[in-house]
Amino acid sequence: MKNPKRRTGKLYKNKSKSESLDLLPTITNEILLSEEDRITYVYVYNLSKNKKRNIKQTHISYEIKVLNKWYTILRYDSAHGYLHRHTIITTNPNNDIVNTDGIKKRGDHHKWMTWAINDIKRNFFHYRSSFLKRNKDIDR
């Protein structure tokens, strides 16, 4: 089930030297995989002169719900100009492993976002069970 697009209200400054310093709007969407699993994805875009959306950065996260609390356990982003994965090890979101193993390397931000969403849809049960095995202290 896909929720309608919603603006987050955040604006990012475009730091590209080849373009003017515009404010770049963001779009946030959610895809519910179940009542306890969801994908949240955010993308920053710029409207070029022909009014076509040009995605500048993507952020895709997989979140699980345990006892009415949501945990981000996996996220993909393209903040450094390429797609990479952050696998959250514990309930502390700052304790993660960053890698690019098995990740789509060619393409643009739109293709990376599509690939990451499809990867989570295919593998969310595995990601969820691995996280819960590592974090047996979470009350279930």
C-alpha positions in Angstrom: 0.0 0.0 0.0 1.5 3.3 -1.0 0.7 6.5 0.7 0.2 9.7 -1.3 3.2 11.9 -1.8 3.8 14.5 0.9 6.2 17.4 1.2 8.3 17.4 4.3 8.7 21.1 4.3 12.4 20.8 4.3 14.5 22.6 1.8 18.1 21.9 1.0 20.6 24.3 -0.5 21.9 23.2 -3.8 25.7 23.3 -3.4 26.6 22.4 -7.0 29.0 24.9 -8.5 27.5 24.5 -12.0 24.1 25.5 -10.8 22.8 28.5 -8.8 22.2 28.1 -5.1 18.5 27.2 -5.2 16.5 25.7 -2.5 15.7 22.1 -3.3 12.4 20.6 -2.1 12.1 17.1 -0.7 9.4 14.5 -1.2 8.8 11.8 1.4 6.8 8.6 0.7 6.0 5.4 2.6 5.3 1.9 1.4 3.6 -0.3 4.0 4.8 -3.9 3.7 2.8 -5.0 6.7 1.5 -3.5 9.9 5.0 -3.9 11.4 7.2 -3.2 8.3 7.5 -0.1 6.1 9.8 1.5 3.7 10.3 5.3 3.9 12.0 7.0 1.1 13.0 10.6 0.7 14.4 12.3 -2.4 15.7 15.8 -3.0 15.0 17.1 -6.4 15.6 20.2 -8.6 13.4 21.5 -11.3 15.4 22.2 -14.4 14.5 24.9 -16.9 12.2 22.5 -18.7 10.3 21.8 -15.4 11.5 18.2 -15.3 12.3 16.7 -11.9 16.0 16.0 -11.6 16.6 13.8 -8.5 19.7 15.0 -6.7 19.8 12.7 -3.6 17.9 9.7 -2.3 17.4 8.1 1.1 15.6 4.8 1.5 15.0 3.2 4.9 13.4 0.0 6.1 11.7 0.3 9.5 10.2 -2.3 11.7 7.7 -1.9 14.6 8.3 -3.7 17.8 5.9 -3.1 20.7 4.6 0.1 19.2 8.1 1.5 18.6 9.6 2.0 15.1 13.3 1.0 14.5 15.2 1.9 11.4 17.2 -1.3 10.7 18.5 -0.7 7.2 18.9 2.3 5.0 20.3 3.2 1.6 21.5 6.6 0.6 23.4 8.4 -2.2 24.8 11.2 -0.1 28.3 10.7 -1.4 27.4 10.4 -5.0 26.9 6.7 -5.1 24.4 4.3 -3.5 25.5 2.5 -0.3 23.9 0.6 2.5 23.8 1.2 6.2 23.0 -1.9 8.2 22.0 -1.0 11.7 23.5 -3.4 14.2 21.8 -2.5 17.5 18.9 -0.4 18.5 21.3 2.6 18.5 21.0 4.0 15.0 24.6 5.3 15.1 25.9 1.7 15.4 25.9 0.6 11.7 28.0 -1.0 9.1 28.4 0.8 5.8 29.1 -1.1 2.6 28.4 -1.4 -1.1 28.6 -5.2 -1.5 25.9 -6.4 -4.0 24.6 -2.9 -4.5 23.7 -1.4 -7.9 26.6 0.8 -8.9 25.6 2.1 -12.3 22.8 4.4 -13.0 21.4 7.6 -11.6 19.6 8.5 -8.4 16.2 7.4 -9.7 17.4 3.9 -10.7 19.2 3.6 -7.4 16.1 4.5 -5.5 14.0 1.9 -7.5 16.7 -0.8 -7.0 16.9 -0.2 -3.2 13.1 -0.2 -2.7 12.9 -3.5 -4.7 15.7 -5.0 -2.7 13.9 -4.2 0.6 10.6 -5.6 -0.7 12.3 -8.9 -1.7 14.4 -9.3 1.4 12.6 -7.5 4.3 11.8 -10.7 6.2 15.5 -11.7 6.2 16.6 -8.1 7.3 14.0 -8.2 10.0 14.9 -11.6 11.4 18.6 -10.9 11.3 18.1 -7.6 13.3 15.9 -9.3 15.9 18.4 -12.1 16.3 21.2 -9.6 17.0 19.0 -7.7 19.4 17.4 -10.3 21.6 17.0 -7.8 24.4 14.2 -6.0 22.5 10.9 -6.9 24.3 8.6 -8.6 21.8 
